[in-house]
């Protein structure tokens, strides 16, 4: 009986320890060391194949209200917000892919259930209204595709985060800009923050301050081993990186 109880306790401790470990989020997919384009279907697949906890991607709204995946406001020189989706098809990624729609991207991501899809909503350069419309359409397509269990939203625009929460009380929403205190994020009923790693170095109590309020903590974009180790020692929940392979090695040390 005592032996059985000891085995159960050891299993629980091991399980808790595993869950407490910092998790890896591939920034724009796994692209840097795989030599595929950022924010492409290929980089999404590469991140999933690596078994990372999550893979981040960036979303803009075209002139004709199509949600597309790309980091910059232009796709190979084509202004995304000022052009229709059809017009954006004039250019391709280096691997031959066209700019992915969010629907195409989510469809690919939903082929599996283990890697989270971290959906960054990009702030419109045209107007606040366009940003809010991007929020509404983003939430609608995630619900339409029944992707809520895999998708978590992040945004630099505070109002966009609040709009997500207004429209849905359960969807996961994290703030990126780094200018809100733990108390402000908690009061807004968000799930956590995703701040630049330098802010955690300037404010060494922040990780624990956010954790004390049951808020998730994430840092972007962490590509050097010493910065990774600092955040791991801080027991941050997630690290977003262009170097998921390196981070995996650091976590094993």
Helices and strands as residue ranges (DSSP letters): H 2-20, E 23-26, H 41-50, E 54-61, E 67-69, E 74-75, E 78-79, H 85-88, H 102-109, E 116-121, H 128-144, E 151-155, H 158-167, E 173-175, H 182-187, E 192-196, H 197-202, H 206-212, E 216-220, H 225-233, E 238-241, H 244-252
